[in-house]
Each structure stands twice: as C-alpha cells, then as structure tokens.
Amino acid sequence: MIRIVIAEDQRMLLGALASLLDLEEDMQVVGRAANGEEAVALVHLHQPDICIMDIEMPAKTGLEAAEELKGAGCKVIILTTFARSGYFDRALKAGVSGYLLKDSPSEELAASIRSVMSGRRIYAPELMDEAYGEENPLTEREKEVLGLIADGKNTKEIASELYITTGTVRNYISIILDKLDVSNRIEAITRFKEKGWFK
C-alpha cells in the first residue's frame, strides 16, 4: 500500500484529491495538511511513502517544506498551477521526485505516484520546455540593480549602495526594461518574479 500525505491550502481541492487517491486500490491517504508546516509535521508523524505538495501555501510554502523534507525518506511530488522555471529549478534542488500541473488529468496523478514509487522522476513536459528554453537575460549587476529596486530603493539610493552614478543606474534600468520587454520598474519586478528568477 502506498501511503500518502497531501498538502493543499484549498480545502475543496484537498478533499477531492484525497477522495480520488483513496479510490485507488494500492493507495491510502494517511494525512491532509493545509500548509507546508503541517505537511512536514504529518510526514514525520506518519512516515508516508509520498507527500503531494502544493507550492503557494501559508505558514510555509511547498518548496520550503520540500527542502526541509530532503533526505527524510519520503518522496515529494509538487502539484501546482504554476509552471514557473524558477520554482521548477528550486524543486529540483530540493530533490523532489515529481512536478506536475493541476490541469493534468486525475488518472495521470495516480500513474505518476506509481512511477515515482518505482524510482522514476516525473516532470510536466511544459516545464522541461521552459526550463531549458529560457535563460535569465540579466547580468549579475543588472540583477543586483533590480533586486534593490524590488527592495524599494530609489535611483539615488541604488547609486550610493553600488558606488556608481545615478546616470549609470538609469542606464541599467533602461537596459533591464528592454531585456525583460516591459515598460516600467513594477512590471520588471513582476516579470522577474513570475519567471522565478529572484533567488
């Protein structure tokens, strides 16, 4: 019997997933968590074979929980709506065994669980395309400037922190906007976050 813990902050979806998996003859849901913190506690308590984890949850995200569970003997499958390469990279580093999207058919989930149990890794094809198709276009210095913008610093503050002139900062900002194909700083930060490029 494959023992499973599910972590999902949307109650209805949590219930539906648990019911679906419980219908499988070789699977049993032994714990349901509403956030990453509960998921980690339930994994330590029940020692399941698999933990299915959403990413964006309160208290602790699925990625933080996966990082914490690395080496705990429980295989983690991320199940999320977000096909973001940055999330995927982080999930790979955390050693997750699967990364699936919520719009996949439900029978695919059960099949993926069995594949993961047999030692395979299962990743949504969309992610593989994106992960290898798009690199972060910014240089280290440009990332640094954008990071300071995201921290709420203005041009003058960025210039003094990086020991460059305000004119140079403005040049960096226009290059960043150009490379990210956006028209202002807010959009640049949003695009960068969506791609999961903020480390």
Backbone as JSON Lines, residues from 0, in Angstrom:
{"i":0,"aa":"M","n":[0.84,-1.2,0.0],"ca":[0.0,0.0,0.0],"c":[0.88,1.26,0.0]}
{"i":1,"aa":"I","n":[0.6,2.16,-0.92],"ca":[1.36,3.43,-0.98],"c":[0.69,4.43,-0.03]}
{"i":2,"aa":"R","n":[1.44,4.85,0.98],"ca":[0.87,5.77,1.97],"c":[1.21,7.2,1.59]}
{"i":3,"aa":"I","n":[0.18,8.06,1.63],"ca":[0.32,9.41,1.07],"c":[-0.13,10.5,2.04]}
{"i":4,"aa":"V","n":[0.64,11.59,2.09],"ca":[0.2,12.82,2.77],"c":[-0.02,13.86,1.68]}
{"i":5,"aa":"I","n":[-1.12,14.61,1.77],"ca":[-1.39,15.66,0.79],"c":[-1.38,17.02,1.49]}
{"i":6,"aa":"A","n":[-0.67,17.98,0.89],"ca":[-0.66,19.34,1.43],"c":[-1.23,20.28,0.37]}
{"i":7,"aa":"E","n":[-2.33,20.92,0.71],"ca":[-3.03,21.8,-0.23],"c":[-3.88,22.77,0.59]}
{"i":8,"aa":"D","n":[-3.72,24.08,0.35],"ca":[-4.45,25.04,1.19],"c":[-5.88,25.29,0.75]}
{"i":9,"aa":"Q","n":[-6.26,24.8,-0.43],"ca":[-7.67,24.94,-0.84],"c":[-8.42,23.69,-0.37]}
{"i":10,"aa":"R","n":[-9.29,23.89,0.62],"ca":[-9.95,22.75,1.29],"c":[-10.66,21.81,0.34]}
{"i":11,"aa":"M","n":[-11.42,22.41,-0.61],"ca":[-12.21,21.58,-1.51],"c":[-11.31,20.69,-2.37]}
{"i":12,"aa":"L","n":[-10.23,21.29,-2.85],"ca":[-9.29,20.55,-3.67],"c":[-8.58,19.47,-2.85]}
{"i":13,"aa":"L","n":[-8.26,19.8,-1.62],"ca":[-7.62,18.83,-0.72],"c":[-8.52,17.61,-0.54]}
{"i":14,"aa":"G","n":[-9.81,17.87,-0.27],"ca":[-10.77,16.78,-0.1],"c":[-10.93,15.95,-1.36]}
{"i":15,"aa":"A","n":[-11.01,16.63,-2.51],"ca":[-11.2,15.94,-3.78],"c":[-9.99,15.06,-4.11]}
{"i":16,"aa":"L","n":[-8.8,15.6,-3.9],"ca":[-7.58,14.82,-4.17],"c":[-7.51,13.59,-3.28]}
{"i":17,"aa":"A","n":[-7.8,13.8,-1.99],"ca":[-7.75,12.68,-1.04],"c":[-8.76,11.6,-1.44]}
{"i":18,"aa":"S","n":[-9.97,12.01,-1.8],"ca":[-11.0,11.03,-2.19],"c":[-10.59,10.27,-3.44]}
{"i":19,"aa":"L","n":[-10.06,10.99,-4.42],"ca":[-9.63,10.35,-5.67],"c":[-8.56,9.3,-5.42]}
{"i":20,"aa":"L","n":[-7.56,9.68,-4.61],"ca":[-6.45,8.74,-4.38],"c":[-6.87,7.56,-3.5]}
{"i":21,"aa":"D","n":[-7.8,7.82,-2.58],"ca":[-8.3,6.73,-1.73],"c":[-9.05,5.68,-2.54]}
{"i":22,"aa":"L","n":[-9.56,6.08,-3.72],"ca":[-10.28,5.13,-4.58],"c":[-9.32,4.13,-5.23]}
{"i":23,"aa":"E","n":[-8.05,4.51,-5.32],"ca":[-7.06,3.6,-5.92],"c":[-6.79,2.45,-4.94]}
{"i":24,"aa":"E","n":[-6.81,1.21,-5.45],"ca":[-6.68,0.04,-4.58],"c":[-5.36,-0.03,-3.84]}
{"i":25,"aa":"D","n":[-4.31,0.56,-4.45],"ca":[-2.98,0.43,-3.84],"c":[-2.54,1.71,-3.11]}
{"i":26,"aa":"M","n":[-3.49,2.63,-2.85],"ca":[-3.11,3.9,-2.21],"c":[-3.99,4.23,-1.01]}
{"i":27,"aa":"Q","n":[-3.37,4.87,-0.03],"ca":[-4.12,5.28,1.16],"c":[-3.6,6.65,1.6]}
{"i":28,"aa":"V","n":[-4.54,7.62,1.73],"ca":[-4.16,8.95,2.2],"c":[-4.16,8.91,3.72]}
{"i":29,"aa":"V","n":[-2.95,9.11,4.31],"ca":[-2.83,8.99,5.77],"c":[-2.8,10.35,6.48]}
{"i":30,"aa":"G","n":[-2.7,11.43,5.68],"ca":[-2.67,12.75,6.31],"c":[-3.02,13.84,5.32]}
{"i":31,"aa":"R","n":[-3.72,14.88,5.82],"ca":[-4.06,16.03,4.98],"c":[-3.58,17.3,5.67]}
{"i":32,"aa":"A","n":[-2.79,18.09,4.96],"ca":[-2.24,19.32,5.54],"c":[-2.74,20.54,4.77]}
{"i":33,"aa":"A","n":[-2.93,21.65,5.5],"ca":[-3.41,22.88,4.86],"c":[-2.26,23.83,4.54]}
{"i":34,"aa":"N","n":[-1.04,23.47,4.97],"ca":[0.12,24.3,4.65],"c":[1.4,23.45,4.78]}
{"i":35,"aa":"G","n":[2.52,24.06,4.41],"ca":[3.79,23.34,4.42],"c":[4.25,22.9,5.8]}
{"i":36,"aa":"E","n":[3.94,23.74,6.79],"ca":[4.34,23.42,8.17],"c":[3.65,22.14,8.65]}
{"i":37,"aa":"E","n":[2.31,22.08,8.4],"ca":[1.54,20.87,8.78],"c":[2.05,19.66,8.0]}
{"i":38,"aa":"A","n":[2.39,19.89,6.73],"ca":[2.86,18.78,5.89],"c":[4.12,18.15,6.49]}
{"i":39,"aa":"V","n":[5.08,18.98,6.89],"ca":[6.32,18.48,7.47],"c":[6.02,17.67,8.74]}
{"i":40,"aa":"A","n":[5.12,18.23,9.59],"ca":[4.75,17.54,10.84],"c":[4.09,16.19,10.55]}
{"i":41,"aa":"L","n":[3.18,16.17,9.57],"ca":[2.47,14.92,9.23],"c":[3.41,13.87,8.63]}
{"i":42,"aa":"V","n":[4.38,14.34,7.85],"ca":[5.35,13.39,7.28],"c":[6.16,12.74,8.4]}
{"i":43,"aa":"H","n":[6.61,13.55,9.37],"ca":[7.37,12.99,10.5],"c":[6.51,12.05,11.34]}
{"i":44,"aa":"L","n":[5.22,12.4,11.46],"ca":[4.3,11.59,12.28],"c":[3.95,10.26,11.61]}
{"i":45,"aa":"H","n":[3.55,10.32,10.32],"ca":[3.03,9.12,9.65],"c":[4.06,8.37,8.81]}
{"i":46,"aa":"Q","n":[5.23,8.99,8.56],"ca":[6.26,8.35,7.71],"c":[5.66,7.8,6.4]}
{"i":47,"aa":"P","n":[4.99,8.66,5.62],"ca":[4.37,8.16,4.37],"c":[5.44,7.89,3.3]}
{"i":48,"aa":"D","n":[5.0,7.24,2.22],"ca":[5.91,6.99,1.1],"c":[6.03,8.24,0.23]}
{"i":49,"aa":"I","n":[4.9,8.95,0.12],"ca":[4.81,10.09,-0.8],"c":[4.15,11.27,-0.1]}
{"i":50,"aa":"C","n":[4.65,12.48,-0.39],"ca":[3.94,13.68,0.06],"c":[3.65,14.51,-1.19]}
{"i":51,"aa":"I","n":[2.37,14.77,-1.43],"ca":[1.96,15.59,-2.57],"c":[1.78,17.01,-2.06]}
{"i":52,"aa":"M","n":[2.47,17.94,-2.68],"ca":[2.57,19.27,-2.12],"c":[2.24,20.38,-3.11]}
{"i":53,"aa":"D","n":[1.34,21.27,-2.7],"ca":[1.11,22.49,-3.48],"c":[2.3,23.41,-3.19]}
{"i":54,"aa":"I","n":[2.5,24.47,-4.0],"ca":[3.62,25.37,-3.72],"c":[3.19,26.54,-2.85]}
{"i":55,"aa":"E","n":[2.23,27.31,-3.33],"ca":[1.89,28.55,-2.63],"c":[0.88,28.27,-1.51]}
{"i":56,"aa":"M","n":[1.41,28.12,-0.31],"ca":[0.58,27.85,0.87],"c":[1.04,28.75,2.01]}
{"i":57,"aa":"P","n":[0.12,29.03,2.96],"ca":[0.52,29.85,4.1],"c":[1.46,29.11,5.06]}
{"i":58,"aa":"A","n":[2.05,29.83,5.99],"ca":[2.94,29.31,7.04],"c":[4.27,28.8,6.49]}
{"i":59,"aa":"K","n":[4.21,27.98,5.46],"ca":[5.44,27.5,4.83],"c":[5.06,27.04,3.42]}
{"i":60,"aa":"T","n":[5.8,27.48,2.42],"ca":[5.45,27.08,1.05],"c":[5.82,25.61,0.83]}
{"i":61,"aa":"G","n":[5.27,25.05,-0.25],"ca":[5.58,23.67,-0.59],"c":[7.06,23.47,-0.87]}
{"i":62,"aa":"L","n":[7.7,24.5,-1.46],"ca":[9.13,24.37,-1.76],"c":[9.96,24.38,-0.49]}
{"i":63,"aa":"E","n":[9.58,25.25,0.47],"ca":[10.3,25.28,1.76],"c":[10.15,23.94,2.48]}
{"i":64,"aa":"A","n":[8.92,23.41,2.44],"ca":[8.65,22.12,3.09],"c":[9.44,21.01,2.39]}
{"i":65,"aa":"A","n":[9.48,21.05,1.06],"ca":[10.23,20.02,0.31],"c":[11.71,20.08,0.66]}
{"i":66,"aa":"E","n":[12.25,21.31,0.79],"ca":[13.66,21.47,1.16],"c":[13.92,20.88,2.54]}
{"i":67,"aa":"E","n":[12.94,21.1,3.44],"ca":[13.09,20.59,4.8],"c":[13.0,19.06,4.85]}
{"i":68,"aa":"L","n":[12.2,18.49,3.94],"ca":[11.99,17.03,3.94],"c":[13.05,16.27,3.14]}
{"i":69,"aa":"K","n":[13.98,17.01,2.53],"ca":[15.02,16.36,1.73],"c":[15.77,15.37,2.62]}
{"i":70,"aa":"G","n":[15.83,14.14,2.18],"ca":[16.55,13.13,2.96],"c":[15.72,12.51,4.07]}
{"i":71,"aa":"A","n":[14.41,12.87,4.15],"ca":[13.55,12.32,5.22],"c":[12.98,10.95,4.85]}
{"i":72,"aa":"G","n":[13.31,10.47,3.65],"ca":[12.83,9.15,3.25],"c":[11.44,9.15,2.64]}
{"i":73,"aa":"C","n":[10.88,10.34,2.45],"ca":[9.55,10.45,1.84],"c":[9.73,11.16,0.5]}
{"i":74,"aa":"K","n":[9.18,10.58,-0.56],"ca":[9.31,11.2,-1.88],"c":[8.29,12.34,-2.0]}
{"i":75,"aa":"V","n":[8.73,13.48,-2.52],"ca":[7.83,14.64,-2.66],"c":[7.44,14.83,-4.12]}
{"i":76,"aa":"I","n":[6.13,15.0,-4.33],"ca":[5.63,15.36,-5.66],"c":[4.98,16.73,-5.53]}
{"i":77,"aa":"I","n":[5.46,17.69,-6.3],"ca":[4.85,19.03,-6.31],"c":[3.67,18.99,-7.27]}
{"i":78,"aa":"L","n":[2.52,19.48,-6.82],"ca":[1.33,19.55,-7.67],"c":[0.85,21.0,-7.6]}
{"i":79,"aa":"T","n":[1.01,21.73,-8.69],"ca":[0.78,23.17,-8.63],"c":[0.16,23.7,-9.92]}
{"i":80,"aa":"T","n":[-0.35,24.93,-9.85],"ca":[-0.85,25.58,-11.07],"c":[0.28,26.32,-11.76]}
{"i":81,"aa":"F","n":[1.43,26.47,-11.07],"ca":[2.48,27.34,-11.58],"c":[3.58,26.61,-12.35]}
{"i":82,"aa":"A","n":[3.61,26.82,-13.66],"ca":[4.68,26.24,-14.48],"c":[5.79,27.28,-14.6]}
{"i":83,"aa":"R","n":[6.42,27.59,-13.48],"ca":[7.46,28.62,-13.5],"c":[8.83,27.97,-13.39]}
{"i":84,"aa":"S","n":[9.72,28.37,-14.29],"ca":[11.03,27.71,-14.32],"c":[11.81,27.9,-13.02]}
{"i":85,"aa":"G","n":[11.65,29.07,-12.38],"ca":[12.36,29.31,-11.11],"c":[11.9,28.36,-10.02]}
{"i":86,"aa":"Y","n":[10.59,28.14,-9.95],"ca":[10.03,27.18,-8.98],"c":[10.56,25.78,-9.28]}
{"i":87,"aa":"F","n":[10.56,25.46,-10.57],"ca":[11.0,24.13,-11.0],"c":[12.46,23.9,-10.62]}
{"i":88,"aa":"D","n":[13.3,24.91,-10.88],"ca":[14.73,24.81,-10.51],"c":[14.89,24.53,-9.03]}
{"i":89,"aa":"R","n":[14.11,25.3,-8.24],"ca":[14.23,25.17,-6.78],"c":[13.74,23.79,-6.33]}
{"i":90,"aa":"A","n":[12.67,23.32,-6.97],"ca":[12.12,22.0,-6.65],"c":[13.15,20.91,-6.95]}
{"i":91,"aa":"L","n":[13.84,21.05,-8.09],"ca":[14.87,20.06,-8.46],"c":[15.99,20.05,-7.42]}
{"i":92,"aa":"K","n":[16.38,21.26,-6.99],"ca":[17.45,21.35,-5.98],"c":[17.01,20.71,-4.66]}
{"i":93,"aa":"A","n":[15.69,20.79,-4.38],"ca":[15.17,20.19,-3.14],"c":[15.02,18.68,-3.28]}
{"i":94,"aa":"G","n":[15.3,18.18,-4.49],"ca":[15.26,16.72,-4.7],"c":[13.87,16.14,-4.86]}
{"i":95,"aa":"V","n":[12.9,16.95,-5.35],"ca":[11.55,16.38,-5.5],"c":[11.54,15.31,-6.59]}
{"i":96,"aa":"S","n":[10.64,14.35,-6.42],"ca":[10.57,13.24,-7.38],"c":[9.62,13.51,-8.53]}
{"i":97,"aa":"G","n":[8.74,14.5,-8.34],"ca":[7.79,14.82,-9.4],"c":[7.36,16.28,-9.31]}
{"i":98,"aa":"Y","n":[7.01,16.85,-10.46],"ca":[6.49,18.22,-10.51],"c":[5.4,18.19,-11.56]}
{"i":99,"aa":"L","n":[4.15,18.22,-11.1],"ca":[3.01,18.08,-12.0],"c":[2.12,19.32,-11.92]}
{"i":100,"aa":"L","n":[1.37,19.54,-12.98],"ca":[0.48,20.7,-13.01],"c":[-0.95,20.26,-12.71]}
{"i":101,"aa":"K","n":[-1.68,21.15,-12.02],"ca":[-3.03,20.79,-11.58],"c":[-4.01,20.56,-12.72]}
{"i":102,"aa":"D","n":[-3.67,21.07,-13.91],"ca":[-4.63,20.83,-15.0],"c":[-4.39,19.49,-15.7]}
{"i":103,"aa":"S","n":[-3.51,18.67,-15.14],"ca":[-3.31,17.31,-15.69],"c":[-4.53,16.47,-15.33]}
{"i":104,"aa":"P","n":[-4.86,15.44,-16.14],"ca":[-5.98,14.55,-15.79],"c":[-5.68,13.79,-14.5]}
{"i":105,"aa":"S","n":[-6.75,13.49,-13.72],"ca":[-6.54,12.87,-12.4],"c":[-5.87,11.5,-12.48]}
{"i":106,"aa":"E","n":[-6.18,10.72,-13.53],"ca":[-5.55,9.39,-13.61],"c":[-4.04,9.5,-13.81]}
{"i":107,"aa":"E","n":[-3.61,10.65,-14.35],"ca":[-2.18,10.88,-14.54],"c":[-1.47,10.98,-13.18]}
{"i":108,"aa":"L","n":[-2.17,11.54,-12.19],"ca":[-1.59,11.69,-10.86],"c":[-1.3,10.31,-10.25]}
{"i":109,"aa":"A","n":[-2.3,9.42,-10.31],"ca":[-2.12,8.07,-9.75],"c":[-0.99,7.34,-10.47]}
{"i":110,"aa":"A","n":[-0.94,7.48,-11.8],"ca":[0.11,6.81,-12.58],"c":[1.48,7.38,-12.21]}
{"i":111,"aa":"S","n":[1.52,8.7,-12.0],"ca":[2.8,9.35,-11.64],"c":[3.27,8.88,-10.27]}
{"i":112,"aa":"I","n":[2.33,8.73,-9.34],"ca":[2.68,8.26,-7.99],"c":[3.33,6.87,-8.09]}
{"i":113,"aa":"R","n":[2.71,5.99,-8.88],"ca":[3.28,4.64,-9.04],"c":[4.66,4.69,-9.69]}
{"i":114,"aa":"S","n":[4.82,5.57,-10.68],"ca":[6.12,5.69,-11.35],"c":[7.19,6.18,-10.37]}
{"i":115,"aa":"V","n":[6.82,7.17,-9.55],"ca":[7.76,7.72,-8.57],"c":[8.13,6.63,-7.56]}
{"i":116,"aa":"M","n":[7.15,5.83,-7.15],"ca":[7.41,4.74,-6.21],"c":[8.38,3.72,-6.8]}
{"i":117,"aa":"S","n":[8.34,3.58,-8.12],"ca":[9.25,2.6,-8.75],"c":[10.62,3.22,-9.05]}
{"i":118,"aa":"G","n":[10.83,4.45,-8.54],"ca":[12.15,5.05,-8.66],"c":[12.33,6.05,-9.79]}
{"i":119,"aa":"R","n":[11.26,6.31,-10.53],"ca":[11.38,7.28,-11.63],"c":[11.08,8.69,-11.14]}
{"i":120,"aa":"R","n":[11.51,9.66,-11.94],"ca":[11.15,11.06,-11.66],"c":[10.2,11.52,-12.77]}
{"i":121,"aa":"I","n":[9.15,12.23,-12.37],"ca":[8.14,12.64,-13.34],"c":[8.0,14.16,-13.31]}
{"i":122,"aa":"Y","n":[8.26,14.81,-14.45],"ca":[8.12,16.27,-14.53],"c":[7.2,16.63,-15.7]}
{"i":123,"aa":"A","n":[6.33,17.61,-15.47],"ca":[5.41,18.05,-16.53],"c":[6.22,18.5,-17.75]}
{"i":124,"aa":"P","n":[5.82,18.04,-18.96],"ca":[6.58,18.37,-20.17],"c":[6.72,19.88,-20.39]}
{"i":125,"aa":"E","n":[5.66,20.64,-20.02],"ca":[5.71,22.1,-20.2],"c":[6.92,22.7,-19.47]}
{"i":126,"aa":"L","n":[7.23,22.11,-18.32],"ca":[8.33,22.63,-17.51],"c":[9.67,22.33,-18.14]}
{"i":127,"aa":"M","n":[9.78,21.15,-18.71],"ca":[11.04,20.77,-19.34],"c":[11.32,21.74,-20.48]}
{"i":128,"aa":"D","n":[10.28,22.07,-21.26],"ca":[10.45,23.02,-22.37],"c":[10.91,24.37,-21.84]}
{"i":129,"aa":"E","n":[10.21,24.84,-20.79],"ca":[10.52,26.16,-20.26],"c":[11.87,26.19,-19.57]}
{"i":130,"aa":"A","n":[12.17,25.14,-18.81],"ca":[13.42,25.12,-18.05],"c":[14.63,25.2,-18.97]}
{"i":131,"aa":"Y","n":[14.52,24.56,-20.12],"ca":[15.68,24.56,-20.99],"c":[15.54,25.57,-22.12]}
{"i":132,"aa":"G","n":[14.4,26.24,-22.15],"ca":[14.16,27.17,-23.26],"c":[14.45,28.61,-22.92]}
{"i":133,"aa":"E","n":[14.46,28.97,-21.64],"ca":[14.58,30.38,-21.33],"c":[15.56,30.64,-20.19]}
{"i":134,"aa":"E","n":[16.58,31.36,-20.51],"ca":[17.58,31.72,-19.51],"c":[17.3,33.12,-19.0]}
{"i":135,"aa":"N","n":[17.7,33.4,-17.8],"ca":[17.6,34.74,-17.24],"c":[18.52,35.66,-18.07]}
{"i":136,"aa":"P","n":[17.95,36.71,-18.72],"ca":[18.76,37.53,-19.62],"c":[19.64,38.57,-18.92]}
{"i":137,"aa":"L","n":[19.44,38.78,-17.63],"ca":[20.16,39.85,-16.94],"c":[21.55,39.43,-16.45]}
{"i":138,"aa":"T","n":[22.47,40.37,-16.49],"ca":[23.81,40.11,-15.94],"c":[23.71,40.19,-14.41]}
{"i":139,"aa":"E","n":[24.77,39.77,-13.73],"ca":[24.77,39.81,-12.25],"c":[24.5,41.23,-11.74]}
{"i":140,"aa":"R","n":[25.15,42.22,-12.38],"ca":[24.99,43.62,-11.96],"c":[23.54,44.09,-12.16]}
{"i":141,"aa":"E","n":[22.96,43.71,-13.3],"ca":[21.56,44.11,-13.59],"c":[20.61,43.46,-12.58]}
{"i":142,"aa":"K","n":[20.9,42.21,-12.23],"ca":[20.07,41.52,-11.21],"c":[20.17,42.25,-9.88]}
{"i":143,"aa":"E","n":[21.39,42.7,-9.57],"ca":[21.63,43.42,-8.32],"c":[20.8,44.71,-8.28]}
{"i":144,"aa":"V","n":[20.82,45.44,-9.41],"ca":[20.05,46.7,-9.51],"c":[18.56,46.41,-9.36]}
{"i":145,"aa":"L","n":[18.08,45.39,-10.05],"ca":[16.65,45.06,-9.97],"c":[16.27,44.61,-8.56]}
{"i":146,"aa":"G","n":[17.17,43.89,-7.91],"ca":[16.92,43.47,-6.53],"c":[16.75,44.66,-5.61]}
{"i":147,"aa":"L","n":[17.58,45.68,-5.8],"ca":[17.49,46.89,-4.97],"c":[16.21,47.67,-5.27]}
{"i":148,"aa":"I","n":[15.81,47.69,-6.55],"ca":[14.54,48.33,-6.92],"c":[13.4,47.6,-6.2]}
{"i":149,"aa":"A","n":[13.46,46.27,-6.23],"ca":[12.42,45.46,-5.57],"c":[12.39,45.72,-4.06]}
{"i":150,"aa":"D","n":[13.54,46.07,-3.5],"ca":[13.6,46.41,-2.06],"c":[13.08,47.82,-1.78]}
{"i":151,"aa":"G","n":[12.63,48.52,-2.84],"ca":[12.04,49.85,-2.65],"c":[13.04,50.99,-2.69]}
{"i":152,"aa":"K","n":[14.26,50.71,-3.14],"ca":[15.28,51.78,-3.19],"c":[15.1,52.63,-4.45]}
{"i":153,"aa":"N","n":[15.37,53.95,-4.31],"ca":[15.28,54.82,-5.48],"c":[16.65,54.91,-6.17]}
{"i":154,"aa":"T","n":[16.67,55.62,-7.31],"ca":[17.88,55.7,-8.12],"c":[19.1,56.18,-7.32]}
{"i":155,"aa":"K","n":[18.88,57.22,-6.51],"ca":[19.98,57.8,-5.73],"c":[20.52,56.79,-4.71]}
{"i":156,"aa":"E","n":[19.59,56.09,-4.03],"ca":[20.0,55.09,-3.01],"c":[20.76,53.93,-3.66]}
{"i":157,"aa":"I","n":[20.27,53.51,-4.83],"ca":[20.95,52.41,-5.54],"c":[22.36,52.85,-5.93]}
{"i":158,"aa":"A","n":[22.47,54.1,-6.44],"ca":[23.78,54.62,-6.85],"c":[24.77,54.62,-5.69]}
{"i":159,"aa":"S","n":[24.31,55.08,-4.51],"ca":[25.25,55.14,-3.39],"c":[25.59,53.75,-2.87]}
{"i":160,"aa":"E","n":[24.61,52.83,-2.91],"ca":[24.88,51.47,-2.43],"c":[25.87,50.72,-3.33]}
{"i":161,"aa":"L","n":[25.78,50.97,-4.64],"ca":[26.63,50.25,-5.59],"c":[27.87,51.06,-6.01]}
{"i":162,"aa":"Y","n":[28.03,52.26,-5.41],"ca":[29.16,53.14,-5.74],"c":[29.24,53.45,-7.23]}
{"i":163,"aa":"I","n":[28.07,53.78,-7.81],"ca":[28.05,54.2,-9.22],"c":[27.24,55.49,-9.3]}
{"i":164,"aa":"T","n":[27.24,56.15,-10.46],"ca":[26.49,57.4,-10.58],"c":[25.01,57.12,-10.83]}
{"i":165,"aa":"T","n":[24.18,58.14,-10.58],"ca":[22.73,57.96,-10.83],"c":[22.49,57.75,-12.32]}
{"i":166,"aa":"G","n":[23.33,58.37,-13.17],"ca":[23.19,58.18,-14.62],"c":[23.41,56.73,-15.01]}
{"i":167,"aa":"T","n":[24.4,56.09,-14.37],"ca":[24.69,54.67,-14.64],"c":[23.51,53.8,-14.19]}
{"i":168,"aa":"V","n":[22.94,54.15,-13.03],"ca":[21.77,53.4,-12.54],"c":[20.65,53.49,-13.56]}
{"i":169,"aa":"R","n":[20.41,54.73,-14.06],"ca":[19.33,54.92,-15.06],"c":[19.61,54.1,-16.32]}
{"i":170,"aa":"N","n":[20.88,54.04,-16.71],"ca":[21.24,53.21,-17.88],"c":[20.91,51.74,-17.63]}
{"i":171,"aa":"Y","n":[21.29,51.27,-16.44],"ca":[20.99,49.87,-16.08],"c":[19.5,49.62,-16.14]}
{"i":172,"aa":"I","n":[18.72,50.56,-15.58],"ca":[17.26,50.37,-15.53],"c":[16.69,50.28,-16.94]}
{"i":173,"aa":"S","n":[17.16,51.15,-17.85],"ca":[16.59,51.08,-19.21],"c":[16.99,49.79,-19.91]}
{"i":174,"aa":"I","n":[18.21,49.29,-19.63],"ca":[18.64,48.0,-20.21],"c":[17.77,46.87,-19.66]}
{"i":175,"aa":"I","n":[17.51,46.91,-18.33],"ca":[16.67,45.88,-17.69],"c":[15.27,45.86,-18.3]}
{"i":176,"aa":"L","n":[14.67,47.05,-18.44],"ca":[13.31,47.14,-19.0],"c":[13.29,46.6,-20.43]}
{"i":177,"aa":"D","n":[14.35,46.93,-21.16],"ca":[14.46,46.49,-22.55],"c":[14.59,44.96,-22.62]}
{"i":178,"aa":"K","n":[15.5,44.42,-21.82],"ca":[15.73,42.96,-21.84],"c":[14.5,42.17,-21.4]}
{"i":179,"aa":"L","n":[13.77,42.71,-20.42],"ca":[12.59,41.98,-19.91],"c":[11.32,42.31,-20.71]}
{"i":180,"aa":"D","n":[11.48,43.24,-21.68],"ca":[10.37,43.63,-22.55],"c":[9.19,44.17,-21.75]}
{"i":181,"aa":"V","n":[9.48,45.11,-20.84],"ca":[8.44,45.74,-20.01],"c":[8.62,47.25,-20.06]}
{"i":182,"aa":"S","n":[7.58,47.98,-19.59],"ca":[7.66,49.44,-19.74],"c":[7.99,50.19,-18.45]}
{"i":183,"aa":"N","n":[7.94,49.52,-17.29],"ca":[8.31,50.23,-16.06],"c":[8.89,49.26,-15.02]}
{"i":184,"aa":"R","n":[9.35,49.86,-13.9],"ca":[10.04,49.07,-12.87],"c":[9.13,48.01,-12.24]}
{"i":185,"aa":"I","n":[7.87,48.39,-11.99],"ca":[6.94,47.43,-11.35],"c":[6.76,46.2,-12.23]}
{"i":186,"aa":"E","n":[6.56,46.45,-13.54],"ca":[6.4,45.31,-14.47],"c":[7.66,44.45,-14.51]}
{"i":187,"aa":"A","n":[8.81,45.12,-14.42],"ca":[10.08,44.38,-14.46],"c":[10.17,43.43,-13.27]}
{"i":188,"aa":"I","n":[9.81,43.95,-12.09],"ca":[9.86,43.12,-10.87],"c":[8.87,41.96,-10.99]}
{"i":189,"aa":"T","n":[7.65,42.27,-11.48],"ca":[6.62,41.24,-11.64],"c":[7.08,40.16,-12.61]}
{"i":190,"aa":"R","n":[7.61,40.56,-13.76],"ca":[8.07,39.59,-14.76],"c":[9.18,38.72,-14.18]}
{"i":191,"aa":"F","n":[10.1,39.34,-13.49],"ca":[11.24,38.62,-12.91],"c":[10.76,37.61,-11.88]}
{"i":192,"aa":"K","n":[9.75,38.02,-11.07],"ca":[9.19,37.12,-10.04],"c":[8.47,35.95,-10.7]}
{"i":193,"aa":"E","n":[7.67,36.26,-11.71],"ca":[6.9,35.21,-12.41],"c":[7.81,34.13,-12.98]}
{"i":194,"aa":"K","n":[8.94,34.57,-13.48],"ca":[9.89,33.62,-14.06],"c":[10.64,32.86,-12.97]}
{"i":195,"aa":"G","n":[10.46,33.31,-11.72],"ca":[11.14,32.65,-10.61],"c":[12.63,32.93,-10.58]}
{"i":196,"aa":"W","n":[13.04,34.09,-11.14],"ca":[14.47,34.39,-11.22],"c":[15.03,35.05,-9.98]}
{"i":197,"aa":"F","n":[14.15,35.53,-9.09],"ca":[14.66,36.08,-7.83],"c":[15.11,34.91,-7.0]}
{"i":198,"aa":"K","n":[16.35,34.9,-6.58],"ca":[16.82,33.76,-5.78],"c":[16.59,34.04,-4.31]}
